[in-house]
Amino acid sequence: MATDPVEERARQVEAQMTDEERIGLTRGYVTMPLLSSEPPAEARTGAGFVPGVPRLNVPPLWETDATMGVTWLDGARGSGATQLPSAIAQGATWNADLLEEGGRMIGAEAHAKGFNVLLAGGINLMREVRNGRTFEYLGEDPLHSGLLGGAAIRGIQSNNIISTIKHFAINPQETGRQIMDARISDANIRESDLLAFEIAMEIGNPGAVMCAYNATNGPLSCNSKYLLTDVLRDDWGYKGFVMSDWGAVESLDFAMAGLDQQSGAEFDEGLFLGEPLLEAAQQDEAWSARLGEMARRVLYAIYDHGLDTNLPVETAVDAAANEEIALQVAREGIVLLSNPNGILPLGPDVESIAVIGGHADAGTMVGGGSSRVFGDEGPSITEPGLRAEHATYASFTDPAFNRSAPLAALREMAPDAKIDFRDGRYASEAAQLASRADIAIVFADQFMTEGFDAPDLSLPDFQDALIAAVAAANPNTIVVLQTGGPVTMPWKDDVAAIVEAWYPGARGGEAIAEVLLGRTNPSGHLPITFPADIDQTPRPVLDGQGDITPSFFGKGAPGQKISVDYDIEGSDVGYRWFAKQGATPLFPFGHGLSYTEFEYGDLAIEGAENGSLSARFTIKNVGDRAGADVAQVYLVSVDGETRQRLVGFAKRELAPGASAEVRVTFDPRVLSEWNGNGWTAEAGSYAFALGQDASDTDRQVAVSYAGIELDEGGNRVGTKASQ
Ligand code: BGC
């Protein structure tokens, strides 16, 4: 096999290092303004720091979070950054090119703020609908998350910086995140969460993988030989390095399982990949060899992404240009959930609008935790004290809003309408205002943060009652949601329209106003299923809830452990679970309305060069407005047995009357099942549907497929049978 020049270079440089220098690359300092620890002088306020080796021209690693941009850290860095909409909003765009552009932008900002590692690439699937971090991830489907996540990572890394992909590999709930064991079979995890990582890594080539806090089938994920060595190295041939999450390491042994770097070591009980590793390496050949390998992997990522060629130094960023990208992501990520009588978009004849609740006068909601980004001026509002018992991390976990106010944007874009605002604290007052206006718009939100799950799927703070009161007072009530994940909507049939805006980022207020007024034709589609009821989900009761005292790190009481059975749904996450159960969700995966209409030409399924299959069809805009459609192709059954999987999708922007020819080739892994050593799609009759969401499966075509065999790395080893 030809040698990889990057690997060769890493080998040559590592060979010149002392053990002390090697150790330098395996331990990360915390650089957040949270602890009293003192990182080395060259460290920069961010998330972490790993010293370089100046003698050999090896640069330090200056690390910052995260998937939505360069984090705010309570203003401790002295400047803000451009806030992309939440990752789930990015997922709702179904637009890989746009995610790549967003990634390029936040990567450039990270570099311009002095960082060369961005702790981005959150890609875990939404297995748990109450998960506090759903807003940091892209959705519930491995193909969708893999394609979009890979594009975002590629964009970030186009700036001579490393992006992580995280949290390897299954990290579905925050409740007890450090004492939770995710139980799942090899086949089930390979076909779901691991597949999302695998696809994203093939596209994005992240320099680092961050292992998760929780355990996977026994050992903690950062101590899982199965994940970090068998899958990542042996099956996938990954060459970068594995860093731990902050405070996820418990002993030196983690290194033998495949962990290359102990990040945020001050959050751990001890610095294991420091002095103890050095001692082990000096006494034992196996440890010495392992230390060399760890250092080489860090060097590999540094050279592979040219970190040594372009050191990050503080330079000015064009905030206005970057905010335009955030605005475009918000426009494409907002999902029009319901609009039965076409009340939206609001026309020029609307004379009066009552805007209610959600701090719409101040800004749009921002998720909490390590990923929190604000512009230079910080939040407009922070709701105090909600997590008073976790005061150390309050600035991370209190509900907060940016400065992009929907109210101001509506007033600016509809100057002739009389627009009044009430904060919604009193339903009677809100209803009174609504009863006197042509249109009422209620802004409702669900704050979510790392470290905590939602206890249930309701909107908090009695907002359901507020919406019901306003809807009773005015039939033209529109609800704009800003949520981290799915919520239930007991008032769904009583309101005239529902818009899901997620946490829409730096210019979210404008994006919302544009959608409401029709300046933007919505094109977002749900990347997750919204259940009608928690009882429809695989785990109506959240494991650990009530038993574990909520806390940021989710460590529970001494000795406390829980395990969660993810084989209940197995690889049938989200819409696949609903299809198997024959359950009807509130809104299906893939759902999203437009102000125009699209029609599909006949679906043709054909063979593809990769031994897989492909779909060909046309999309036509048959309405009277320009708009973008997200056409989705699902496998629905094999030999008559339900097996629903998203196998391809295409987003197309079309002028009225225009049509587009689309061809999508299916990744053979999504047609297949994991067989223990690779992938097998059995020969059989495969039925596919072309639709606008996961429940829109009437346009079906069945073909006889010869099947395929792939090895553990996804390479073709043959067809199963002759056609
Ligand atoms: C999070 C990671 C993050 C790290 C560093 C942890 O709490 O789980 O996603 O990158 O902190 O801030």
Boltz pocket constraint, residues with backbone or C-beta under 6 A from the ligand:
constraints:
  - pocket:
      binder: B
      contacts: [[A, 47], [A, 65], [A, 66], [A, 119], [A, 166], [A, 245], [A, 246], [A, 370], [A, 450]]
      max_distance: 6.0
